[in-house]
Each structure stands twice: as structure tokens, then as C-alpha cells.
Amino acid sequence: MEQITDIMRTMEYGPAPEASEEARAWLKGRAAGIGHFIGGSFTRPGDERFATVNPATEEELARVSQGSAADVDAAVKAARAAFPKWSRLSGHQRARYLYAIARHIQKRQRFLAVLESMDNGKPIRETRDIDIPLVARHFYHHAGWAEMVESEFEGFSPVGVCGQIIPWNFPLLMLAWKVAPALAAGNTVVLKPAEQTPLTATAFAEICAEVGLPEGVVNIVHGDGRTGAAITAHEDIDKLAFTGSTEVGRIIREATAGQGKKLSLELGGKSPFIVFEDADLDGAVEGVVDAIWFNQGEVCCAGSRILVQEGVAGRFYDKLRRRMESLRVGDPLDKAIDVGAVVSAEQLERISALVRQGEEEGGRLWRAPAPLPEKGYFFAPSFFTEVEPASTVCGVEIFGPVAVAMTFRTPAEAVELANNTRYGLAASVWSENINLALDTAARVKAGVVWVNCTNMLDAGAGFGGYRESGFGREGAREGLYEYLVSDVERALKPGREETPFVPRGAPEAERRFAAFGGIDRTAKMYIGGKQARPDSGYSYDVPGKGGVVIGQAPLGNRKDIRNAVEAAARAGGWGGATAHNRAQVLYYVGENLDMRREEFIALLVESTGQSAKAATAEFDTALRRIFYYAAQADKYDGAVHATKSRHITLAMNEPWGVMGIVAPEEAPLAAFVSLVLPAIAMGNRVVAVPSTRHPLLATNLYQVFDTSDVPAGVVNIVTGEKDTLARILAEHDGVAAMWYFGSRAGSAMVERASCGNLKATWVSDGKTRNWLDERQGGGREFLRRATQVKNIWVPYGE
């Protein structure tokens, strides 16, 4: 018999199995098959079904109905029927339902944890201590938002019916991330769980029925990609929320282009884990365990790229290898297990293939010596050294328990390596120097940054990415906006479809004299702080009042847009300037514009044919907008989120970077100013395409920018045929966000063309605004659209 002294000497763990009888009894009761949850009740299992398999044992757990287009349609109709009554409930009434759901989740916490581990393969320690408590937390937190939504989000209302598609890595937690805010805001939902992990979604549907949630408020349709495609394509869904791979996110962006749906995407990542030489190395090693070997590395924000300062790299790798040797891989229901099974045989093969490729490309693989079970889909915790930034394993999301490790010498090099990715979901920074840590956090392009911690998640803090990690946020105040629409925007009506103005190109040698002032009025483009001739060598006639030609404007092309984007990219210091300094520059713009009041009013009359009174009103509106956004530059600030753990969680409003802005044909001065000013007030640099028919108001503005200390490249103006230039801007990977105000067809084109780098878009869908109206033409909504929120977690206290 083994003695206690022997156990203390070896510190070996014995098995500590979690009982699974309750979960197995639940499965046995559904041996006939699992149907969908539509309109408050379960459907009969369909003829086409798929198996869900325990990845640790390869045993079949249940047979689940494959959702058809008809099933999706029935669910959408149930959600649509339930929406009016649910959305008209008071926030307090909705809060009571969310609170009840949270309580019932807590009452069934152990059952849900076991079922999740069996279905997904993750260790019971994680489902019991992290996943399910966070699920309850999300419903509690959003019960609070439901209570306050009417006062805290005045001027906003629920979107309507929300289609939601979630992945298999955090099945019930991802459901909570989607369903809780949607219900709190007053929406109804149609949700598709991943086909690999449908069981806890079914158990959640039972909880909805138990608490008496009104029929049709939550609908769950199971199935594979065909079911997801049916949800994406359904015309009666108002909002789509997707979490999954970047590749599928790109398909969804393209499929929904022009549908008028709100869209949020939380996609892949290749997150940097930065270790500076002054870091607590032992703490950072434990951070790696939580960053990449937590949940078998099947985490979109996993710290899969370990960047270590050169002076401590050898010691850090030694410590990491020793720690890795103590990790235990095995039965997820064993409470002493560190790493469970990956979700499927297909995922195991993908991980294995990428690891083989990494070794073939010269990487050195360090693998934990833990014995693997004979059955099930297991992969030992591993990490690569001796890899290059261009290596496949450094760029591709492996989505398994495999990290890559590289070294750096200076903080600047660390940031450069961290940002050397098409993703931007999360990052982790380890240093005992708080100044260095926060400076790095500010410079890393990621939606979430953890300081001396990693994988901290909470309903009270927003989560979401930059660049090809998607757009939109989940959790906190910023996440609730994804399920609301401004009443102003909802009230906009489709206007008279824009009559395309096709500019007639003429070589420079054939330009005619303008009627305006009797002088040859030939505007130029404005790129990088300089007036620039068009690459095409062509300009077009600009008609004014009565169709009389009043000047010529450059006919911009792809090379002009490229030059403008490059100039904007070089002006990155504008985003780093203090908000106070940006405000002073914008006030100066307003001051200098006001000095040219009579000139701009006369040009408005001559360009548009409107009366002097109307032109004066438009000028005054433009001037007022400049001063408003100058005032907001240092007042549209962030927040400190109250999270469950002891962290100062800073929600920082950050600029997108380079923005493309395409202005409408109407109100050529007021609309142009109303779009460009909030963007640059928040620190963005813009490439702006003004009204094609009335471009001279914008080209005259660059003289104002020139005399107002606006740095070169912050505002770039390219004139020409708006939809042609809009497409080029939307396709450009150097543009991070795109605003388009024009036709419905142009809006769809911009959304479709943005798929390359999955840039965030704001389009008008052919609806017209009164740009002189304070609510339609300006306000904080424009500032919110001009920023993305970065959440920085800083630990404090004991």
C-alpha cells in the first residue's frame, strides 16, 4: 500500500473522477433524438440527424436534428411573432426573466459543467470553475442592463430578430455572450450552436421553458454550415452575430452585403504574449499555461505567439519546459487533469498537419512528455522555438495547444513583432514596469490587452478585435450597442435613388474657362498636405446653377486613392497627439473657415442653385459642426469597467486608423464636414471622396486645412466618380474602416468589397439624411462610429 510519505515525495496525483450519472441519464432520456427549440417547445427529431461525439472517448452521445431552411424559417417566424410583445415589456420585466435564467443556471451548474466537458472535451475544472460561472454572470449582468436600458440608452431601441451563430470551443458561454445582451435590449433570437457541441444549448432551451420565457423569444436550430447559411440569408433577420473563423466571417460579410442587416463578427486571432526582461518570469510561465494550454488552446484569444526579450529568453524557455513537463493530459472528467481532448478528429488532424509543417520549415518543437490516452482526440501541449516571423505556424491560427516562441531586443521591436499579423483580437504584456506595460498596451493593435494576466473574461468588459479579428464588441456597454439601433437611423426613409452623375473627362489641354468669376477654375486633389494633379491627367466639368459649367475637378483613379491612403498611413502621429491638441487644430479650422464665410456661401449658391438664405444655413451648420467636434475631441472619453475580478479595466476609445469616407451628393459642404470632422477629431486620418456633382466646396476646404495646422496626410481629398472611388477604397487593405453615403446599390457594393480585410463599414442603404438637422447630421453616434474600443486589464490590490 502506498504511503503518505511516498505521495509527498513524488507529488503524483491520483484520479479524481467527476460523477456523470445525471448527465448520462439526461442523454438516455433523449436517446430517440434531439429536436430544435422553436416557439417555446421542442420539435420532433427530424429524419436527417447527426451524431455528437465525446471527443475524449469517441462514444456517441446523442443524435441531433439537422436544421433545414424550413426549420430556420419557422424559428424566424416565431421570433418575429414574439418580438412586438417582448420589446414592449418594461426593462424591469425583461430583467426578471434574465435574472431567473441566471438562477436556474446556477441551480444546474454541476450538471451543465459535466455535460459541457463530455460534449466538448475540456477539463471539468474549467467548465466547473470558469465557463458555467461566467454563463450565470452574463445573465446577471445583462439583467442589470435590461433594468437600465431605457434610461442609459435613451434614443435607441432594439434591432428586432437576431440571428446568432456560435462556435464549439465555449458552447454555453458563447451562447450567453450572444443571447443575454440581445434579450436585455428587447430583441428575440434564432441561435445555431456548433454541430460538434449542441448539448448544453438544448439544456439551456429547457431552462428557458422552465422560467416561463415567452414563446418565440429564444429559438435554437441545430445543424451544420447549411443551417448557418440559411440564417445568414434569411430576409427577416435584422441583426447577425457570428463567432468563428475569419474565413467563414468573410463569407458571411459577403453574403449579407446589401441586406441591411446589422453585423458583428468575432473571429480568429494570433495573439502576442510579450515577456519583458523585468517580468516576474515564474508568473509569466503560469500565464503561458493559461494563455495557450487552457481549453486545449482552442481559444480565439489564446496567447499563441510568445515574444520574449532576448536577455531572459534562455531562462524563460527552461522554466517553460519544466512547467510543461508537469501538465497532465487525459480524461476531461478527471478533476486533476490540466488538458483535455480537442473537439474532433478533424481538428486533431488540422493541428497535427500544421505542427508537421512547422517542423518541416525548420522550427524546433518542444512537446510535453505527458502520456496520451489510447482513445480520444488528444494532443500534447507544445511550443516551437527557432521559428521566423514568416513561418506558417507564426501566421496561421493553429487553434490547438501549440505556441510559437520568438525573441526581441527592444520594446519597439516587441511591438513591431506583436503587430506583424493580420489579426488583432488580444494581447498579453508582462512587465514589472507599469509605464512600459501601459505604453506597450497602447501601441499593440488589439481589442483586448491584459497586463500581467491573460484570458481574463467578464460580462462587464467588452471583448472583440481589430483588423481581421472582426468588428463589434460583446459584453459591457459597448456590447449592448450591437443589439440596439438609434431611433434617428430607424426613422430614416429611403430617398429618391441618386441619379448617378457621370463626370465627363477631358484632357487638361481641352479645359474650358469657368463661368465662376471668369477665371479658369481648375481644382486639384489634396493628398499628403499638397495639391495634386490626377494620375489620369483628366478632369471633368462641374456644372453649377442652371447647368452652367463653373469649373473643373480632377478625375481620380486607383493610383490617386493609393497615394492618398499611403499619405494617410504616414500621418499616424495624429492619432498619438493629445486630444487637447487635436481640439485646438479643429477650432482653428473653424476660425479660418468663418473668415471665408462670404466666399463659401457664394460658392454654395453658384454650385447648387439654392438661395442665399439656404446657403447661409448650410454654411452655419458646417461651422457649428466643426466647433462641436472640436469640443468633443477631448470629451468623448472611455470608462473604467467594473469587472468581477480585481482589475482596473480601461475601456479606451481608439481611432480606426485610416478611414475611407464617401460623402453624399446633397449638402456638399455640411455633409462633408459632418463626416470628416468626427473622424479626425477621434484621431483618424481620412481619405475623403466629396460629392461628385458639387466637389468644389470640398476642394476649397483644403485651403482652410492648409492654413489651420492640420498635419499633412490627416485629410486627403480625391474627387471623381464616387462609386468607382468607393470601390477602390473599400477594397484597399490599408483602409481600416469605411463610411459610404449614397445609393443602396453602392452601399451593397461597399460592404461586399470590404471583405478583403474585413473592414468595418457604415453605409446609408440608400436612405437620405437631413444634414442640417442636428440629430440626423451630427452627434455622439458619429463619434462612436469613428472609434473602436480597446479594453486594457490592469491588476491591482492584493
Buried (B, 14 or more C-beta within 10 A) or exposed (E): EEEEEEEEEEEEEEEEEBEBEEBBEBBEEBEEBBBBBBBBEBBEBBEEBBEBBBBBBEEEBBBBBBBBBEBBBBBBBBBBBBBEEBBEBEBEEBBBBBBBBBBBBBEBBBBBBBBBBBBBBBBBBBBBEBBBBBBBBBBBBBBBBBBBBBEEBEEBBBBBBBBBBBBBBBBBBBBBBBBBBBBBBBBBBBBBBBBBBBBBBBBBBBBBBEBEBBBBBBBBBBBBEEBBBBBBBBEEBBBBBBBBBBEBBBBBBBBBBBBBBBBBBBBBBBBBBBBBBBBBBEEBBBBBBBBBBBBBBBBBBBBBBBBBBEEBBEEBBEBBBEBBEEBBBBBBBBBBBBBBBBBBEEBBEBBBEBBEBBEEBEBEBBBBEBEBEEEBBBBBBBBBBEBEEEBBBBBBBBBBBBBBBBBBEEBEBBBEBBBBBBBBBBBBBBBEBEEBBBBBBBBBBBBBBBBBBBBBBBBBBBBBBBBBBBBBBBBBBBBBBBBBBBEBBEEBEEBEEBEBBEBEBBEEEEBEBBBBEEEEBBBBBBBBBBBBBBBBEBBBBBBBBEEEBBBBBBBBBBEBBBBBBBBBBEBBEBBEBEBEEBBBBBBBBBBBBBEBEEEBBBBBBBBBBBEEEBBBBBBBBBBBBBBBBBBBBBEBEBBEBEBBEEBBBBBBBBBBBBBBBBBBBBBBBBBBBBBBBBBBBBBBBBBBBBBBBBBBBBBBBBBBBBBBEBBBBBBBBBBBBBBBBBBBBBBBEBBBBBBBBBBBBBBBBBBBBBBBBBBBBBBBBBBBBEBBEEBBBBBBBBBBBBBBBBBBBBBEEE
